[in-house]
Amino acid sequence: MKQYITPDILAGEIRLARQSYSGVFAVVEGTDDARLYKEFIDPECCVFKVAHSKEKAVETVAKFGRAWGVFAIVDSDEWPLLGKQVPVPHVFFTDCHDAETMIIKSEAFDKFLRHQTDDKRLGEFLQKRGMADLRSVLLIAGKPLGCMRIVSNVGSYRMDFKKLYFEGFVSPGTLEVDIQKMITFIRRNSESTIGVSDDELKKELQKANAQYSDPWLVVSGHDITRILTIGLNHIFGHQRFRSKIDVEDVEVGLRLAFDINHFHGTALYDAIRKWEHECWQGEEFLRN
């Protein structure tokens, strides 16, 4: 069904609904995004539309002028790093790479850890790694893969990162990443042949790592949650959890920990609020 939803179809649905509805329309990438942002936006004043991709969300919103009350919330991904801009003022981007990294950067992550980790085991792990907090560990572990995503996009290598076997290259004892193993598993995971050698990929990876210094824009939140899941299951998860936790549970837990006060602390909220006050003439739709 996803492939049949086009910007033209979404735009048509919005135009049809506008005949009897006076509120705003929020276009998001996926159903999880709709669930997350519905917590902060009054559902009586806003209808969510799922585009199933960032590109489709942006293209849909670009079809409407400011008076229509249509806006999009999308992940930043690598676009800011690669200089890709969207000349549509009512498209709003996450502060970090995506919604997950935005949540992990907030105090919601500390709230999540208080319920999911053993304080002593986590403290011992951080001491061994010489790190002050778990965020730093996760960002260091996730950055090589984030840089590899950029390398793939820039070089058009068509690497496939979906359903990548993280346990094959992330140490279950330290959460450190073996670069060679990471490249090997990416090759195995990709249907298309990657037409450069491992040594060439490593050089490009080193260049990207030096060029893109802000890990919050480089690292994918989904990569971090997979690495975090390994840590919870093997190193610092609370012992009351007798069965292993999966990545879906981790991502749901993080989203549930992210409350309206955390959202109010983001630049994303500030941008939407500004648009609400300056451009939208209807009722306020953001929750206070």
C-alpha positions in Angstrom: 0.0 0.0 0.0 2.8 2.4 0.8 4.1 2.6 -2.8 0.7 3.6 -4.0 0.5 6.7 -1.8 1.8 9.6 -3.8 2.1 13.3 -3.1 -0.7 13.9 -5.6 -3.0 11.5 -3.7 -2.2 13.0 -0.3 -2.7 16.5 -1.7 -6.0 15.5 -3.1 -7.1 14.0 0.2 -6.2 17.3 1.9 -8.1 19.5 -0.6 -11.1 17.3 -0.3 -11.0 17.4 3.5 -10.6 21.2 3.6 -14.2 21.5 2.3 -15.5 20.6 5.7 -12.5 20.9 8.0 -10.9 24.2 9.2 -7.9 22.9 11.2 -4.3 22.2 10.1 -2.8 19.2 8.4 0.5 17.7 9.5 2.3 15.5 7.0 4.8 13.1 8.5 7.1 10.4 7.2 5.7 7.3 9.0 3.1 6.1 11.4 5.6 6.1 14.4 6.1 9.8 13.7 2.4 10.4 13.8 2.1 8.6 17.1 4.9 10.6 18.6 3.8 14.1 17.5 0.1 13.5 18.3 1.1 13.7 21.9 2.1 17.4 21.4 -0.6 18.6 18.9 -4.3 18.9 19.7 -6.0 16.2 17.6 -9.2 18.3 17.4 -7.2 21.0 15.5 -4.9 18.8 13.4 -5.2 15.9 11.0 -2.1 13.8 10.4 -1.2 12.4 7.0 1.4 9.8 6.6 3.5 10.1 3.4 5.8 7.0 4.0 8.9 8.9 3.0 10.5 12.3 3.6 10.6 13.1 0.0 6.9 12.5 -0.5 6.1 14.5 2.6 8.1 17.5 1.4 6.6 17.2 -2.1 3.1 17.1 -0.7 3.5 20.2 1.4 5.2 22.1 -1.4 1.8 21.9 -3.3 0.2 24.2 -0.7 0.6 27.9 0.2 0.8 29.1 3.7 -2.9 29.9 3.9 -3.8 26.3 3.5 -2.6 25.3 7.0 -0.5 22.4 5.8 2.9 21.6 7.2 5.4 18.8 7.5 7.6 17.4 10.2 10.5 15.3 8.8 13.8 13.9 9.9 16.9 16.0 9.1 18.9 12.9 8.1 22.1 13.9 6.2 20.4 16.8 4.3 22.0 19.6 6.4 25.4 18.0 6.1 25.2 17.7 2.4 23.9 21.2 1.9 20.5 20.1 0.7 17.9 22.7 1.4 14.1 22.8 1.1 12.6 26.1 -0.2 9.4 25.5 1.6 9.0 27.4 4.9 6.3 25.1 6.3 8.6 22.0 6.3 10.1 21.5 9.8 13.1 19.4 10.5 14.2 17.5 13.7 17.0 19.2 15.7 19.2 16.1 15.2 19.5 13.4 12.6 16.1 12.1 13.3 13.4 11.9 16.0 15.2 9.1 17.9 18.5 11.1 18.2 16.4 14.2 19.2 14.9 12.1 22.0 18.2 10.6 23.1 19.8 14.1 23.3 17.0 15.2 25.6 16.5 14.4 29.3 14.0 11.8 28.2 16.9 9.5 27.6 18.0 9.8 31.3 14.4 9.0 32.3 14.4 5.9 30.1 17.8 4.7 31.5 16.5 5.0 35.1 13.9 2.4 34.4 15.9 0.1 32.1 19.4 -0.1 33.5 21.3 -1.3 36.5 23.0 1.7 38.0 26.0 -0.2 39.3 26.6 -2.2 36.1 26.2 1.0 33.9 28.6 2.9 36.1 31.2 0.1 35.9 30.8 0.0 32.2 31.3 3.7 31.7 34.3 3.7 34.0 35.9 1.0 32.0 35.2 2.9 28.8 36.5 6.1 30.4 33.2 7.9 29.4 31.1 10.3 31.5 27.8 9.2 30.0 26.2 6.6 27.8 25.3 9.1 25.1 29.0 9.6 24.3 29.5 5.8 24.0 26.5 5.4 21.6 27.5 8.4 19.4 31.1 7.0 19.1 29.8 3.6 18.2 27.2 4.9 15.8 29.2 7.5 13.9 31.1 5.0 11.6 27.9 3.6 10.3 26.4 7.1 10.0 29.4 8.2 8.0 29.1 5.1 5.9 25.5 6.1 5.0 26.8 9.4 3.8 29.6 7.7 1.8 27.0 5.5 0.2 24.7 8.5 -0.7 27.5 10.6 -2.1 29.1 7.8 -4.0 25.8 6.2 -5.1 27.0 2.9 -3.8 23.4 1.7 -3.0 24.4 0.1 0.3 21.5 -1.6 2.1 21.4 -0.8 5.8 18.0 -2.3 6.5 17.9 -5.4 8.7 21.7 -5.1 9.1 23.1 -7.6 11.6 24.6 -5.3 14.3 25.7 -8.2 16.5 28.2 -9.1 13.8 30.3 -6.0 14.2 29.4 -4.4 17.5 31.2 -5.9 20.6 28.6 -7.2 23.1 31.1 -6.4 25.9 32.3 -2.9 25.0 29.9 -1.7 22.3 32.9 -0.8 20.1 32.5 -1.2 16.4 34.9 -3.3 14.2 35.1 -1.3 11.0 36.3 -4.2 8.8 33.5 -6.4 10.1 31.0 -3.6 9.6 32.0 -3.2 5.9 31.8 -7.0 5.5 28.3 -7.2 6.9 27.2 -4.2 4.8 28.4 -6.0 1.6 26.6 -9.1 2.6 23.4 -7.1 3.3 23.4 -5.3 0.0 22.0 -6.8 -3.2 23.9 -4.4 -5.4 27.7 -4.9 -5.8 29.6 -2.1 -4.1 32.2 -1.3 -6.8 35.1 -0.2 -4.5 37.5 -2.1 -2.4 37.4 -2.2 1.4 40.6 -0.1 1.6 38.9 2.6 -0.5 35.8 2.5 1.6 37.9 2.9 4.7 39.6 6.0 3.2 36.3 7.5 2.4 35.0 6.7 5.8 38.0 8.4 7.5 37.4 11.5 5.3 33.7 11.6 6.2 34.5 11.2 9.9 36.8 14.2 9.8 34.6 16.3 7.6 31.3 15.8 9.5 32.2 16.6 13.1 28.7 16.9 14.8 27.7 13.3 15.6 24.1 14.4 16.4 23.6 15.2 12.7 25.6 12.1 11.5 24.4 9.3 13.6 21.1 7.6 12.8 18.8 7.1 15.8 17.8 3.7 14.6 21.5 2.7 14.7 21.9 4.0 18.2 18.8 2.1 19.4 20.2 -1.1 18.0 23.5 -0.6 19.7 21.7 0.4 22.9 19.7 -2.8 22.8 22.9 -4.8 22.6 24.2 -3.0 25.7 20.9 -3.5 27.6 20.9 -7.2 26.8 24.6 -7.9 27.5 26.1 -5.3 29.8 24.0 -2.9 31.8 20.3 -3.9 31.5 18.4 -4.2 34.8 18.4 -7.8 36.1 14.6 -7.8 36.7 14.2 -8.2 32.9 14.7 -11.9 32.6 14.0 -12.0 28.8 16.0 -10.1 26.2 14.6 -6.7 25.2 14.2 -6.1 21.4 14.9 -2.9 19.5 11.2 -2.2 19.0 10.7 -2.1 22.7 13.6 0.2 23.2 12.3 2.7 20.6 8.8 2.6 22.0 10.2 3.2 25.5 12.2 6.2 24.3 9.2 7.7 22.6 7.0 7.2 25.7 9.7 8.9 27.9 9.7 11.9 25.6 7.0 14.2 27.1 5.7 17.6 26.2 8.3 19.4 28.4 11.1 17.7 26.4 9.4 18.7 23.1 9.1 22.3 24.3 12.9 22.3 24.6 13.5 21.6 21.0 14.2 24.0 18.1 11.6 22.0 16.2 8.9 23.1 18.6 10.1 26.7 18.4 9.9 26.7 14.6 6.4 25.2 14.5 5.2 27.6 17.2 6.5 30.6 15.2 4.7 29.4 12.1 1.5 28.8 14.1 1.6 32.4 15.4 2.8 34.2 12.2 1.2 32.2 9.4 -1.7 30.2 10.6 -4.8 32.3 11.3 -6.9 29.5 12.8 -7.0 28.1 16.3 -3.7 27.2 18.1 -2.9 23.5 17.6 0.2 23.0 19.7 -0.3 21.9 23.3 1.1 24.1 26.0 
